[in-house]
Amino acid sequence: MKKRVDRKNIQILFNRIAGHYDFLNTFLSFGFEKRWRIQFAEMSVNGSERAILDVGVGTGKTLNALREKNPEAVIVGCDFSEKMLGKAQKKFSTAGFFVTGDFHELPFAPNSFDLVTGSFVLRSVENMSRFLSEIKRILRPGGRVAFLELTRPRNFLFFKLIYQPYLRFYLPAIGGLVSGRRESYQFLSDSIRGFDDPIDFKILMEKNGFDSVIIHPLMNGIVTIIYGENRPE
Ligand SMILES: C[S@@+](CC[C@H](N)C(=O)[O-])C[C@H]1O[C@@H](n2cnc3c(N)ncnc32)[C@H](O)[C@@H]1O
């Protein structure tokens, strides 16, 4: 059954694991996350953006890949975990702006950004319609949104024999061992298993004012990139 997302618990969780996040992220993805972020940046950034926002920026790994693709753009990261944001701020020094805030109530004026991105954040969203309408509000008309998310692999045998045991046992056990916070990694594992089908998410995006929504699975659907364009009203 899909678990209800509780924002307060998620904020506590990420403040707790911030110190181990980068290491575990690389280790638990067998190093693939770096390649996924680069592919995501290559497919999302076209070089014409003046301002890019990454929501749930975490320690800034994806924002860094985005900046490399368009060093001219103003780069902004937003997150409600001060500890995660502190790590990002250290990496970027003065090369980016970091704002503490909840992505259900983004602290930005309407029409502020040409591109809004979010990597591995959809599973933390408590109210998807609210989240999408906030992104739409701060995007310029015709601006783009892009998400990178862990999803269920499409191949049934691979899912049953490798991916499911990985999520059930390996992820919570190793994450828990290194961070001392098994319950945090249990949440991450549960949320991947419960994430909506990208097709359902596409329909929701269209309902919430986005056009030209494209779903692009990578590595048999272990991760998926989802794009949309802000439909001018
Ligand atoms: C799985 S991490 C992903 C971090 C980063 N985007 C990455 O790719 O490594 C999810 C991030 O979203 C943030 N987050 C979760 N819910 C949020 C909310 N309601 N508002 C703002 N940030 C949120 C967490 O604090 C955490 O840093």
The ligand as an SDF file (V2000), in Angstrom:
LIG
                    3D

 27 29  0  0  0  0  0  0  0  0999 V2000
   16.2410   12.3430   -2.0590 C   0  0  0  0  0  0  0  0  0  0  0  0
   16.7700   13.9500   -1.7080 S   0  0  0  0  0  0  0  0  0  0  0  0
   17.2980   14.5210   -3.3070 C   0  0  0  0  0  0  0  0  0  0  0  0
   18.2950   15.6340   -3.2170 C   0  0  0  0  0  0  0  0  0  0  0  0
   18.8660   16.0880   -4.5520 C   0  0  0  0  0  0  0  0  0  0  0  0
   17.8490   16.6280   -5.4080 N   0  0  0  0  0  0  0  0  0  0  0  0
   19.6000   14.9730   -5.2500 C   0  0  0  0  0  0  0  0  0  0  0  0
   19.3090   14.7120   -6.4310 O   0  0  0  0  0  0  0  0  0  0  0  0
   20.4940   14.3670   -4.6450 O   0  0  0  0  0  0  0  0  0  0  0  0
   15.2360   14.8400   -1.5030 C   0  0  0  0  0  0  0  0  0  0  0  0
   15.4620   16.2860   -1.0990 C   0  0  0  0  0  0  0  0  0  0  0  0
   14.1930   16.9600   -1.1550 O   0  0  0  0  0  0  0  0  0  0  0  0
   14.0600   17.7620    0.0010 C   0  0  0  0  0  0  0  0  0  0  0  0
   12.6270   17.9310    0.2790 N   0  0  0  0  0  0  0  0  0  0  0  0
   11.7370   16.9590    0.5620 C   0  0  0  0  0  0  0  0  0  0  0  0
   10.5110   17.4850    0.7600 N   0  0  0  0  0  0  0  0  0  0  0  0
   10.6440   18.8310    0.5880 C   0  0  0  0  0  0  0  0  0  0  0  0
    9.7310   19.9150    0.6680 C   0  0  0  0  0  0  0  0  0  0  0  0
    8.4270   19.7280    0.9820 N   0  0  0  0  0  0  0  0  0  0  0  0
   10.1960   21.1590    0.3930 N   0  0  0  0  0  0  0  0  0  0  0  0
   11.5130   21.3550    0.0980 C   0  0  0  0  0  0  0  0  0  0  0  0
   12.4280   20.3770    0.0340 N   0  0  0  0  0  0  0  0  0  0  0  0
   11.9930   19.1170    0.2750 C   0  0  0  0  0  0  0  0  0  0  0  0
   14.7930   16.9880    1.0850 C   0  0  0  0  0  0  0  0  0  0  0  0
   15.1580   17.8280    2.1660 O   0  0  0  0  0  0  0  0  0  0  0  0
   15.9830   16.4360    0.3170 C   0  0  0  0  0  0  0  0  0  0  0  0
   17.0810   17.3070    0.3380 O   0  0  0  0  0  0  0  0  0  0  0  0
  1  2  1  0
  2  3  1  0
  2 10  1  0
  3  4  1  0
  4  5  1  0
  5  6  1  0
  5  7  1  0
  7  8  2  0
  7  9  1  0
 10 11  1  0
 11 12  1  0
 11 26  1  0
 12 13  1  0
 13 14  1  0
 13 24  1  0
 14 15  1  0
 14 23  1  0
 15 16  2  0
 16 17  1  0
 17 18  1  0
 17 23  2  0
 18 19  1  0
 18 20  2  0
 20 21  1  0
 21 22  2  0
 22 23  1  0
 24 25  1  0
 24 26  1  0
 26 27  1  0
M  CHG  2   2   1   9  -1
M  END
$$$$
